[in-house]
Amino acid sequence: MKQRVLVIDDEENLRHMLWAMLRKNGYHADEAENGERALAMAREHPYDFIICDIRMPVLDGLGFLRKAQEAGIGGTIIMMSAYGTIDTALQCMKEGAYDYVSKPFRNDEVLLVLKKAEERERLKTENRRLRAEIGREYSFGAIVSRNGRMREIFELIRKVCDVKTSVLVLGESGTGKELVAKAIHHNGSRRDGPFVAVNCGAIPENLLESELFGHVRGAFTDAAADRAGLFEEAHGGTLFLDEIGDMPPSLQVKLLRVLQEGEVRRVGAERTTKVDVRVISATSRDLEREVAEGRFREDLFFRLNVFGITLPPLRERLEDVPLLAAHFLEKHGTALGRPGVRVSPEALRLLAGYGWPGNVRELENCIERSLILCDADVLGPEALPDALRGSSIGGAVVYPEEDHLSIKKAEERLEREFIRRALDKTNGNRTHAARLLEISHRALLYKLKEYGME
């Protein structure tokens, strides 16, 4: 689609010359002899770019610029200025014009300014797209759940995202700890700063210190140049320390000092560097037990655990499985060129009856794999991994009729049926039923109360 350009100048010859040159170079160009006429044209037909002379009768360039902004007229405005009006051109730029070209000018000067303006608009559009994408990916809506405990976690995220307080996210592998960390960062006051993540268990001990704190040239054999560490890279933003429970004891005391003092010392350096970093850490380990057994420093644990968030495993929120399955189908269906695929009731029964030891990550991998194997528009049991077949608590679950396709009603009916069967199988023993359902006793009591099954 051609870019639309409006040329405003009271000199007919210059105006027509620009009009012809722009059309020759692939633009759709229009002309206006003064600012008032240009305002009327811009209100009727939006323009991508406006090239406007400064000195004109009726309404000059500066007046046009101000009225255009008041009227909410879009488009990048480029001023044209003759010798002696440069100060006015600069004033126009202070008031919102993008750039100016001096008269007399060559055609390639005008084209270059337009190309630069096009690139700027392209970058602005891309930036807006990326921000919207980040908002979709890491907003609370992307952490899909209708579970009561998860809704409480959403409230915790909202309360902590705008403060610098250290956060410790606990939960089994695959429960979405990094997603929570990113939600805190991207929804908080540090969203414009960097988000830097490191897995403390994936880096050898002899390299982790340099990775976190940086080093100076000559600090060790391979240190050929000064290098900033991740704390410095995360300045003004968030540092996510995943699997903090795997951090070697020798580094725990150094990390504690950084958290207390707000400054880092590169390996081999004599001076410290101030850093403004919000630390979010996560682990699948029981850190209190690690502290009790002497493998993790108690003072560091308290420093990290100022604000704790514990994520429930997926088996304790099985009502979220249909929602998550639909979410991952949409996500990977779009990426794989298979939009619109849905899960059959039989496959959904198997998904909702599985224990998911790998939690949400395992479910996402399962959906992506099944989508690749599925050739139809409906994902059936045959596309699911063998481990899911026969994993249901037992018996067929009755789903709503075909003309009632509410996911929420299906989830509630599924949960009620599972709970009823578990209680029947254990002769009403709630502790044993909770173990069979692979949820906590407290979660079972909550669901019994929620569904009026007490």
MONORPE-V52349 format. One line per field, one symbol per residue. ss: DSSP state (2 for helix, 1 for strand, 0 for the rest). phi: phi as a letter, one per 20 degrees, with the letter a starting at -180 (. if undefined). burial: # if it has 24 or more other C-alpha atoms within 12 Angstrom, else .. A space follows every 50 residues. Layout:
BEGIN
ss=???
phi=???
burial=???
END
This chain:
BEGIN
ss=00011111000222222222222200011111002222222222000011 11100000002222222222000001111110000222222222000011 11000022222222222222222222222222222222022200000222 22222222220000001111000000222222222200000000111110 00002222222221100000000000110222200001111102220022 22222222222011001000001100011111100022222200000222 22220011110002220222222222222222222000000110222222 22000000222222222222222000011022200222000000000000 00000022222222222222222220000222222220002222222222 0000
phi=.ffecdddaeefffffffgfffffeneedccbebfffffffffecfdfcc dcfeebfmbfffffgfffffemfeneddedcegndfffffffffepffab ceefcegffffffffffffffffffffffffffffffdfffeefadffff fffgfffgfdfedegfcdddrfgneoffffgfffffddfegeefdddbef eedggfdfffffdnbdgnfbgeeebfbfeffffegnccddeflffeffgf effffgffffembccfgnedddcfcdcedddbaeeeffffffemecffff gfffefcecdeffffebffefffffffffffefffemcfnfcefgfffff ffeeflfemfffffffffffffffddecedgfeefgfefneffpneeedg ffecdffffffffffgfffffffffdlnfffffffffmcfgfffgfffff emdf
burial=..########...##..##.##....#############.##...##### ######..##########....#########......###.##.###### ###......##.##..##...................###.######.## ..##.##..##.##########################.##..####### .......#########..........#######################. ##.###.##...#####.....#.#############........##..# #.###.###########################....#..########## ######..##########.##..#...########..##..##...#.#. ......#..###.##########......#..#######...##..##.. ....
END
